[in-house]
Amino acid sequence: MTAALAAVSALLLTACGGDGGSSNTAVLPDEGSPLGASAIVKVDSIADLVPREIADRGTLVVGSDTTYAPAEYMDVDGVTPVGYDVDLAKAIAVVLGLEADVRTADFSSIIPEVGSTYDVGISSFTINAERMSQVNMVQYLEAGEAFAVRKGNPEGISRDDLCGVTVAVQAGTIQEEELGTLTEECESAGKESIRRLSFDTQTEANDALVDGKADVTYADSPIITYAVLMSRQLEVLGEAFATAPQGIVVSKDDHALTTAIQKAVQELIDSGAYGRILTSWLVSASQVTTAELNPSAP
């Protein structure tokens, strides 16, 4: 499976420039590849919804924290963003008659800068009420949460009792917020607090676990699964849990772009391209059937 993921990382969608109209396409790999023979094309009725400023620019500027493999991370060259979120961003852009400009960003800065620095944010954002109070969120995925420990679980960690345990987590994530709640529960029960180590990137959190600075790392389940696949030193602790929707972030003030993004995602779902992209990254279990706008948070 590791070899398959490495091969898939090279199978990126490419936006082919044209003279407008419907010539803007993303050609997926031929038969025999994980994605199959297919092409994603511009859909004029959806592209016409794109705000003029973005359409004239010709690019969809996407904010993404490219340290969160396999959703979004840097390829071996250190400069090229890859991952299923990156492939989906490129596919969405093609439907809109644009090219995706995926820019590396600090995770916690993306939402505040959507609508100014970035047109959209695509970075594994779990949908919740707090975020929806700030931005629009178009659901495109469902993902659980999971813990990882060092191989063999040498510290004997139990997922059901993290009191007194050192947990590495990425700052600004739902998991960091939930650790705060779990710590309060430990203290209320008269137990030792969870020792939380917050890092700017999930890569640093994973490294802290490998290096023995933390006992556990905590993230979305696809990210934990991928980290375990890529390392012989880690294992998943228990099963994934707390499945929740994830969404593409768009400014609340930009109704036209919000509608265009929602329709583009639904077009990719209905055409089957969306499913092929997620399958190629081994995250097909996270598929949704409807690109719902601002769904009820769990």
C-alpha positions as CSV (number, residue, x, y, z in Angstrom):
1,M,0.0,0.0,0.0
2,T,2.9,2.3,0.7
3,A,4.2,1.8,-2.9
4,A,0.7,2.5,-4.3
5,L,0.5,5.8,-2.4
6,A,3.9,6.9,-3.6
7,A,2.9,6.1,-7.2
8,V,-0.4,7.9,-6.9
9,S,1.3,11.1,-5.6
10,A,2.6,11.6,-9.1
11,L,-0.8,11.2,-10.8
12,L,-1.9,14.8,-10.4
13,L,-4.6,16.5,-12.4
14,T,-3.3,19.1,-14.9
15,A,-5.3,22.1,-16.0
16,C,-4.7,22.6,-19.7
17,G,-5.0,26.2,-20.7
18,G,-7.2,27.1,-23.7
19,D,-8.8,30.0,-25.4
20,G,-11.9,30.0,-23.1
21,G,-15.1,28.1,-23.8
22,S,-15.0,24.5,-22.9
23,S,-11.4,23.6,-23.9
24,N,-10.1,23.9,-20.3
25,T,-9.8,20.3,-19.2
26,A,-8.0,18.2,-16.7
27,V,-7.1,14.9,-18.2
28,L,-6.8,12.0,-15.7
29,P,-4.4,9.1,-16.4
30,D,-5.3,6.5,-19.0
31,E,-6.8,3.1,-18.4
32,G,-4.8,1.0,-16.0
33,S,-4.1,3.9,-13.7
34,P,-5.9,4.2,-10.3
35,L,-8.1,7.0,-11.8
36,G,-9.1,5.3,-15.1
37,A,-9.6,7.0,-18.4
38,S,-11.6,10.2,-17.9
39,A,-11.5,14.0,-18.4
40,I,-12.8,16.8,-16.2
41,V,-14.1,19.7,-18.3
42,K,-15.2,23.2,-17.8
43,V,-18.9,23.5,-17.2
44,D,-20.0,26.8,-18.7
45,S,-23.2,27.2,-16.6
46,I,-21.1,26.8,-13.4
47,A,-18.1,28.9,-14.6
48,D,-20.5,31.7,-15.4
49,L,-21.1,32.1,-11.7
50,V,-17.5,32.9,-10.9
51,P,-17.0,36.5,-9.8
52,R,-15.5,38.6,-12.6
53,E,-12.3,39.5,-10.7
54,I,-11.5,35.8,-10.3
55,A,-12.5,34.9,-13.9
56,D,-10.4,37.6,-15.3
57,R,-7.4,36.5,-13.2
58,G,-7.8,32.9,-14.5
59,T,-6.8,31.3,-11.2
60,L,-8.5,30.0,-8.1
61,V,-6.3,30.9,-5.2
62,V,-6.4,28.2,-2.6
63,G,-5.1,28.4,1.0
64,S,-3.8,25.0,2.3
65,D,-1.6,23.8,5.1
66,T,0.6,21.5,3.1
67,T,1.9,19.5,6.0
68,Y,-1.2,17.2,6.4
69,A,-0.5,14.1,4.3
70,P,-2.2,12.6,2.4
71,A,-4.7,15.5,2.2
72,E,-2.2,18.2,1.4
73,Y,1.5,18.0,1.6
74,M,4.7,18.8,-0.4
75,D,6.0,16.3,-3.0
76,V,9.6,15.0,-2.8
77,D,10.8,18.1,-4.7
78,G,9.7,20.2,-1.7
79,V,7.8,22.8,-3.7
80,T,4.9,21.0,-5.4
81,P,1.7,20.5,-3.4
82,V,0.1,17.1,-3.7
83,G,-2.7,15.1,-2.0
84,Y,-6.3,14.4,-2.4
85,D,-7.3,18.0,-1.4
86,V,-4.9,19.3,-4.0
87,D,-6.3,17.1,-6.7
88,L,-9.8,18.1,-5.8
89,A,-8.8,21.8,-5.8
90,K,-7.4,21.4,-9.3
91,A,-10.6,19.5,-10.5
92,I,-12.9,22.2,-9.0
93,A,-10.8,24.9,-10.8
94,V,-11.2,23.2,-14.1
95,V,-15.0,22.9,-13.8
96,L,-14.9,26.7,-13.1
97,G,-12.7,27.4,-16.2
98,L,-9.7,28.3,-14.0
99,E,-6.4,26.9,-12.8
100,A,-5.8,26.2,-9.2
101,D,-3.1,28.2,-7.4
102,V,-2.5,26.1,-4.2
103,R,-0.6,28.2,-1.7
104,T,1.0,26.9,1.5
105,A,-0.5,28.6,4.5
106,D,-0.4,28.3,8.3
107,F,-3.6,26.3,9.1
108,S,-4.9,28.8,11.7
109,S,-4.4,31.7,9.3
110,I,-6.5,30.3,6.4
111,I,-10.1,31.1,7.6
112,P,-9.3,34.7,8.6
113,E,-7.7,35.3,5.2
114,V,-10.3,33.7,3.0
115,G,-11.9,36.4,0.9
116,S,-8.7,38.5,0.9
117,T,-5.5,36.5,0.5
118,Y,-7.3,33.3,-0.6
119,D,-10.4,32.8,-2.7
120,V,-11.1,29.5,-0.8
121,G,-9.5,27.3,1.8
122,I,-9.2,23.6,1.2
123,S,-7.3,22.1,4.1
124,S,-9.3,19.3,5.8
125,F,-11.5,21.8,7.8
126,T,-13.9,20.0,10.0
127,I,-17.3,21.7,9.8
128,N,-18.5,23.1,13.1
129,A,-20.8,25.9,14.3
130,E,-17.9,28.3,15.2
131,R,-16.3,28.1,11.8
132,M,-19.7,28.4,10.0
133,S,-20.3,31.6,12.0
134,Q,-17.2,33.1,10.2
135,V,-17.3,31.5,6.7
136,N,-19.4,29.4,4.4
137,M,-18.5,25.7,4.3
138,V,-19.2,23.4,1.4
139,Q,-19.1,19.8,2.5
140,Y,-16.9,17.5,0.4
141,L,-15.8,14.8,2.8
142,E,-16.5,12.9,5.9
143,A,-13.6,11.9,8.2
144,G,-13.2,10.4,11.7
145,E,-10.5,11.1,14.2
146,A,-7.8,8.7,15.5
147,F,-4.8,8.4,17.7
148,A,-1.4,6.9,16.9
149,V,1.2,5.5,19.3
150,R,4.7,4.0,18.8
151,K,4.7,0.5,17.5
152,G,3.7,-2.0,20.2
153,N,2.2,0.8,22.3
154,P,5.2,0.6,24.8
155,E,3.5,3.0,27.2
156,G,0.4,1.0,27.4
157,I,-1.8,3.9,26.4
158,S,-5.6,3.5,26.5
159,R,-7.7,5.7,24.2
160,D,-10.3,5.8,26.9
161,D,-8.0,7.4,29.5
162,L,-5.5,9.9,28.3
163,C,-5.1,11.6,31.8
164,G,-1.4,12.1,32.5
165,V,-0.4,11.3,28.9
166,T,1.6,13.6,26.6
167,V,-0.4,14.1,23.4
168,A,1.0,15.8,20.3
169,V,-1.4,17.8,18.1
170,Q,-1.5,20.4,15.4
171,A,-2.5,23.9,16.7
172,G,-5.8,25.3,15.5
173,T,-7.4,21.9,14.8
174,I,-10.5,20.4,16.2
175,Q,-8.3,17.9,18.0
176,E,-6.5,20.6,19.9
177,E,-9.8,22.0,21.0
178,E,-11.0,18.6,22.1
179,L,-7.9,17.9,24.1
180,G,-8.8,21.0,26.1
181,T,-12.1,19.4,27.0
182,L,-10.6,16.1,27.8
183,T,-8.1,17.8,30.1
184,E,-10.9,19.5,32.0
185,E,-12.5,16.2,32.5
186,C,-9.3,14.7,33.9
187,E,-9.0,17.6,36.3
188,S,-12.6,17.3,37.4
189,A,-12.1,13.7,38.1
190,G,-9.1,14.5,40.3
191,K,-6.7,12.9,37.8
192,E,-3.5,14.2,36.3
193,S,-3.9,16.6,33.4
194,I,-3.2,15.7,29.8
195,R,0.1,17.1,28.8
196,R,-0.6,18.7,25.4
197,L,2.1,19.5,22.9
198,S,0.8,21.8,20.2
199,F,2.8,22.2,16.9
200,D,2.4,24.4,13.9
201,T,2.2,21.4,11.6
202,Q,1.0,17.8,11.9
203,T,4.4,16.7,10.6
204,E,6.0,18.1,13.8
205,A,3.4,16.4,15.9
206,N,4.1,13.0,14.2
207,D,7.9,13.6,14.7
208,A,7.4,14.3,18.4
209,L,5.8,10.9,18.7
210,V,8.5,9.1,16.8
211,D,11.2,10.9,18.8
212,G,9.6,9.9,22.1
213,K,8.7,13.5,23.1
214,A,5.0,12.5,23.0
215,D,3.1,9.3,23.9
216,V,0.3,9.9,21.4
217,T,-0.5,12.0,18.3
218,Y,-4.1,12.9,17.5
219,A,-5.5,14.0,14.1
220,D,-8.1,13.2,11.4
221,S,-8.3,9.4,10.8
222,P,-7.0,9.6,7.1
223,I,-4.0,11.5,8.3
224,I,-3.2,9.1,11.1
225,T,-3.7,6.1,8.8
226,Y,-1.3,7.6,6.3
227,A,1.3,8.4,8.9
228,V,1.2,4.8,10.1
229,L,1.5,3.5,6.5
230,M,4.5,5.8,5.9
231,S,6.3,4.8,9.1
232,R,7.3,1.4,10.5
233,Q,7.5,3.0,14.0
234,L,3.8,3.9,14.5
235,E,0.5,2.1,14.9
236,V,-3.1,3.2,15.1
237,L,-4.5,3.1,18.7
238,G,-7.9,1.5,18.5
239,E,-10.5,2.4,15.9
240,A,-11.4,5.7,14.2
241,F,-14.2,7.6,15.9
242,A,-16.3,10.8,15.8
243,T,-16.9,10.9,12.1
244,A,-17.7,14.5,11.0
245,P,-18.1,16.5,7.8
246,Q,-15.3,18.5,6.3
247,G,-15.8,21.5,4.2
248,I,-14.3,23.9,1.6
249,V,-14.1,27.4,3.1
250,V,-15.5,30.4,1.2
251,S,-16.2,33.9,2.3
252,K,-19.7,34.6,3.7
253,D,-19.7,37.8,1.7
254,D,-19.1,36.0,-1.6
255,H,-22.4,34.3,-2.4
256,A,-21.6,33.8,-6.1
257,L,-18.3,32.0,-5.5
258,T,-19.9,29.9,-2.8
259,T,-22.6,28.8,-5.2
260,A,-20.0,28.1,-7.9
261,I,-17.9,26.0,-5.6
262,Q,-20.9,24.0,-4.3
263,K,-22.1,23.3,-7.9
264,A,-18.6,22.4,-9.0
265,V,-18.1,19.9,-6.2
266,Q,-21.5,18.4,-6.9
267,E,-20.6,18.1,-10.6
268,L,-17.4,16.2,-9.7
269,I,-19.4,13.9,-7.4
270,D,-22.1,13.2,-10.1
271,S,-19.5,12.6,-12.9
272,G,-17.5,10.1,-10.8
273,A,-14.3,12.1,-11.0
274,Y,-14.5,12.9,-7.3
275,G,-14.8,9.2,-6.4
276,R,-11.8,8.3,-8.6
277,I,-9.6,10.9,-6.9
278,L,-10.4,9.7,-3.4
279,T,-10.1,6.1,-4.4
280,S,-6.6,6.8,-5.8
281,W,-5.6,8.1,-2.4
282,L,-7.1,5.2,-0.6
283,V,-9.7,7.4,1.2
284,S,-12.8,6.3,-0.7
285,A,-14.5,5.6,2.7
286,S,-14.7,9.3,3.2
287,Q,-16.8,10.1,0.2
288,V,-20.1,12.0,0.4
289,T,-22.9,12.1,-2.2
290,T,-24.0,15.7,-1.7
291,A,-22.0,18.9,-1.6
292,E,-24.2,20.4,1.1
293,L,-23.7,24.1,2.1
294,N,-23.3,24.8,5.8
295,P,-24.7,21.4,7.0
296,S,-25.8,21.0,10.6
297,A,-22.7,20.5,12.7
298,P,-22.6,17.2,14.7
